[in-house]
Amino acid sequence: MSVILCIDDDRDMLNLLEKILAGAGYKVITAGDGRQGLIEASNRKPDLILLDVTMPGMDGYEVCRKMKEEETTKDIPIIFITAKQQDADEDKGLQMGAADYVRKPFYPPIVKSRVRTQLELKSKTDMLERLAAIDGLTNIYNRRKFDETLELEWKRALRNKIPLSLIMSDVDHFKGYNDNYGHAAGDDCLRMVSQGLKDMLQRPADLLARYGGEEFAVILPETDYNGAIYIATTLVTGIGNLNISYAHSPVAGHVTISIGVATSIPGKNCETPLQLIETADSMLYVAKHNGRNQFCAKDLSVAANS
Amino acid sequence: MEEQQSGKIIAHVDNDLADLIPGYLANREKDIAAISEALKKKDMDSVRILGHSMKGSGGGYGFETITDIGMLMEKAAKEGRAEDIRLQLKRLEDYLRQVEIVYD
């Protein structure tokens, strides 16, 4: 059920909106002023906000501006509902990023229709964003989402001077698997491995993505060297335990992965996200070189030459 | 929608809003008291805000006249015309006394 937050200082207006929208099957939350509205928006994450302009204290324009600045609320569509009648007011509201503008007094069916339109648009936008971030074969995040997230987490770690770890992993002898079992089975194998990795990663902030063909990457925010090694161990062991049959594997009788781990405190011996990726990649190379089905790790946060 | 019939005003209100109407009209009675009080104190800002709210809500409930009164009251308050505010106040009192509601 879509949730709509209505912000207006006039209780009669909130009653009316609540009645109309609840009658149309939506869940309605109300706030009597801008400050309360901001709190509700951030806590309840509504699908749509109906916002009055003229309110004592913080007016609707200010509320809109603050919402658009805040990461958690910036994508929630806002419809201004206001008794301000000038075209310039409407222009100002739309310029600020409002999705629509309804003048009071309103004819209730029009409000219902405009609300429905905005909710439909929002759900389509959400779906597009989801699709643009997901890898079609494995249903985990794709390279695009990985790049975006790494950039974000890098900046966050840099700002807070906290560790950031990265895992690069690769299915061992995947080409051989494909040659033996065919590409359809190869696809299934990638799906099973990615699902397995996903199941083993328990923390919500950890981001698993398909980096390339049979390469998977995991971004581990706020994770130090020991934490990253713990996770790498879990993943290597866990994929082995899935026991995906691979009789011809030169490593074991089943599918295995190798992992490279890099930990950094951004800005300290590690200047760019790319450097973190390259370090994890070179550790992956070492793990492969050492016989696969294992991980190799490097802690950039202690000393440049460790 | 509203219509006039010899001394009565009929307001057509959506059935779905029925349980809100008594409260809404009671709040307008409170507005009358608040506006009279504000006028005594020459507190034009309070009148402007009350007028603005009436302008915004009236028509949505089905009371176009309340929107019209609110609009004129807001404008008069902005321009400091106390006499026009009194005129609209009287109009609101008359309206609330005369209005009959048909739910449909």
Interface residues (C-beta under 8 A of the other chain):
Chain A: D9 D10 R11 D12 M13 N15 L16 K19 I20 G23 D52 T54 P56 T82 A83 K104 P105 F106 Y107 P108
Chain B: D14 D16 L17 L20 G23 Y24 N27 I49 H52 S53 K55 G56 S57 G58 G59 G60 Y61 E64 T67
